[in-house]
Amino acid sequence: MSNALAVATVTQALALLIESNLGPEMDIAVKVETRKPPSEPPGEPTITVFLYQVTPNAAMRNNDLPTRAADGTLRDRAAAPLDLHYVISAYGEETELVGQRLLGCVIRTLHEIPVLPRELIELAAERPHLAGSDLADSLQKVRFTPTVMDVDETSKLWGMLHQTPYTLSVAYQASLVVIEGREKPVPAKPVQQRTVRVVPLGTAPAAPAAPTAPVVPLGTAPVEKAPAKKAAARKAPARSTRTAAQRAAPPRPRRTSGSDVPTPDDKG
């Protein structure tokens, strides 16, 4: 994390990185400037480094929330993670393809050295207008990745630059740049009382007792209860198997002992 000079320090360090890595392909004097593309093409070989957009980093934008407690006390130092978007343009003699040669050197340099070196950040911070920058002490490294822009996005970008003719350029994104707030959180209060408790090792709460079977006296067999359905079946009266005609007929007379009178059934 660093202070508010981090954005300008990255731009100046990027210009130094490009300027120090133009050889051995380019054996001519080249100016590297940190400004937007000029409205009129310069007469000498020139590379412009233009920061055209600054956006919050989507992955870390909410890492410091909430920064304050319920009573308003600052809990964490505010931090703004940013992504920097650059367009790098090259100018030179068209007949000798100087602009294309310069742009090839820029692409090779940022592909070979994608992370901004610490020594270049310290060198950029030596400029009078960047005195006090602490970007070199930040734990976050600044990495450059190329940005793919189609014809529509390129047209919008150059249309935003009023009266600036289009020239061959490349776009890069620098991340991550974190800017810290100036207010520091209040340190936590010191411990006023220490309480040490000793608990026997290996002790555990007693397990619940298992249910026990009923006690039966010796010499007696346990009485088993019949299921409710079977007991009900035994108590229910048996159904009669006689037909309806048999139940309607009168009862048959019976012969008494010692009587010679035949019954109706003895006839025939």
Secondary structure, DSSP 4 states (H G I P E B T S, - for coil): -B-TTHHHHHHHHHHHHHHTT-TTT--S--EEE-SPPPSS--SS-EEEEEEEEEEE-TTTTTTT---B-TTS-B-S--EEEEEEEEEEEEE--TTTTHHHHHHHHHHHHHHH--BPPHHHHHHHTTSGGGTT--GGG-SSPPEEEE----HHHHHHHHHHSTT-----EEEEEEEEEEEE-SPPPPPPPPP---------TT--PPPPPPPPPPP--TT-PPPPPPPHHHHHHHHSPPPP---HHHHHSPPPP-PPTT--PPPTTT--
